[in-house]
Amino acid sequence: MLLGKVIGTVVSTRKEPELEGLRFMLVRELDNQWKATGKVIVAVDAMNSGEGEVVLFAAGSSARQTAVTKDRPVDHVIMAIVDTVTVEGDVVFEKMQSYEDR
């Protein structure tokens, strides 16, 4: 699993039938210092996430293991919305705190 921030959406009205009904989000990967890595991916949104939220996402064959993406041709899936991250007893992220304040 990887940490990322949802930065936008992708709309595609014409696509393979296996992708019908899926919602696509742009996710920027975050490093262990909570900084954007610069890498942006398109992920299927299995959690109804929103722009600005920190999420957990999976890549590769693991992305096809959710109920939403099972046996579909996807490489990335948002599978959790992060509420809190604690490292060595210190809270380093809380959803209620604005991400831009970090």
KADADA-V262043 format. One record per residue. RES is the residue in three letters. NEAR is the number of other C-alpha atoms within 10 Angstrom. Layout:
RES:NEAR ; RES:NEAR
//
This chain:
MET:14 ; LEU:12 ; LEU:21 ; GLY:28 ; LYS:26 ; VAL:22 ; ILE:15 ; GLY:14 ; THR:16 ; VAL:11 ; VAL:9 ; SER:11 ; THR:6 ; ARG:8 ; LYS:8 ; GLU:9 ; PRO:8 ; GLU:12 ; LEU:16 ; GLU:11 ; GLY:8 ; LEU:15 ; ARG:17 ; PHE:22 ; MET:25 ; LEU:19 ; VAL:30 ; ARG:22 ; GLU:22 ; LEU:19 ; ASP:13 ; ASN:8 ; GLN:8 ; TRP:15 ; LYS:13 ; ALA:16 ; THR:13 ; GLY:10 ; LYS:10 ; VAL:16 ; ILE:17 ; VAL:19 ; ALA:25 ; VAL:25 ; ASP:23 ; ALA:19 ; MET:14 ; ASN:13 ; SER:17 ; GLY:16 ; GLU:13 ; GLY:16 ; GLU:18 ; VAL:26 ; VAL:26 ; LEU:18 ; PHE:24 ; ALA:20 ; ALA:16 ; GLY:11 ; SER:13 ; SER:16 ; ALA:24 ; ARG:20 ; GLN:15 ; THR:14 ; ALA:8 ; VAL:17 ; THR:21 ; LYS:13 ; ASP:13 ; ARG:14 ; PRO:13 ; VAL:19 ; ASP:17 ; HIS:23 ; VAL:30 ; ILE:28 ; MET:22 ; ALA:18 ; ILE:20 ; VAL:16 ; ASP:13 ; THR:13 ; VAL:12 ; THR:10 ; VAL:8 ; GLU:6 ; GLY:7 ; ASP:8 ; VAL:10 ; VAL:13 ; PHE:18 ; GLU:14 ; LYS:14 ; MET:8 ; GLN:11 ; SER:11 ; TYR:14 ; GLU:6 ; ASP:5 ; ARG:9
//
